[in-house]
């Protein structure tokens, strides 16, 4: 079973806080913050965020993630910070040790 890595959560929160100036949302962002209902993000902004996440954590299967979300009932299609962090934890590739 995959556990939620606090470092992944913190990295995603940092990305969101850096980008927060581009949005109208001025409240606190935490693990339960929803991207659509709370932050008011639109699909393009979520795609941009997914690109930022991949720049930090490597290639991730976002098309499958978004497809799974699209199959949920309409009232469950939002993504939380914790949900995105868990997705990253489940799918990130282990970092390769650099050769010296």
N, C-alpha and C positions, 0 to 999 in steps of 0.2 A: 504494500500500500504506500502510495506517495504521500509524503508529509509536506506541509507548507513551509518553505524555507524563508525565514525572516529576512534574509539578505535579498531575496527576490522581491518580496513585498516592499522593502525599503527602496530598492532600485526603481520599481514601478511608481511608487509614490513620488520619488524624486523627479522622474520623467514628467509626471502629471503636474507637479508643482512648477517645474520649469516652463511648461506649456500653458499654465493657468492664465497667464497674461493675455493669451489669444482668445480666451473665452469670457463670457459674461459672468461666470460663476465666481463668487468671491468667498464662499464658505470654506470650512475645513474639509480636507480630503482624507479619508481613512479607508480601512479594508472593506467596509460595507457600502462605500460610495458607489452609486450606479452611474455608468457612463452616459446613458440616455436620460433617465428620469432625473438624476441629480445634476450632472454636469451639462446636460443639454447637447451632448455631442451628436453630430450627424454621421452618417455612414462613412463619408470621406474622411472625417476627422478620426474615426476609429481605425480606418485603414492606415492612415498616417501614423497613428499611435502604434499599430502593430509593426510597422516598418521600424520605428524607433526601438521597440522591444527587441526585434530581430537583430538590430545593429549591436545591441548589448549582449544578447544571449545566443545568437546564432540562428540559423534557419529553423523555423518552426512550422508545423502544418496548419497555418491559419485558415486556408480554404476549407479544410475539414471542420475546423472549430466553428467557423461562421456558418457552415452548412448545418451542423448540429444545432446551433442556436436558432437558425431559421426554421427548424422542424419542431421547435418547442411551441406550446400554446402562446398566443400573442402576449398575454400578461406575464410571461416568463422569459421573454426574449432579451432582456437587459443583461448586461455584464457588470459584475462588481469587480473592484480592485482585487479582492481575494480570489474570485473566479478566474481572472486573468493570471494571477500569480500561480494558482494551482495548475492551470494549463501549462505555463512555462515550466514549472517543476516537473510535471509529468513528461514533457517532450523535449526538454533541452538536452543537448549532447554533452557528455562529459568533456571538460577542457583537456586538450592534448598538452602533455608536458613539453615545454620548449626544449629543443636539443641545445646543448651547450657547446 
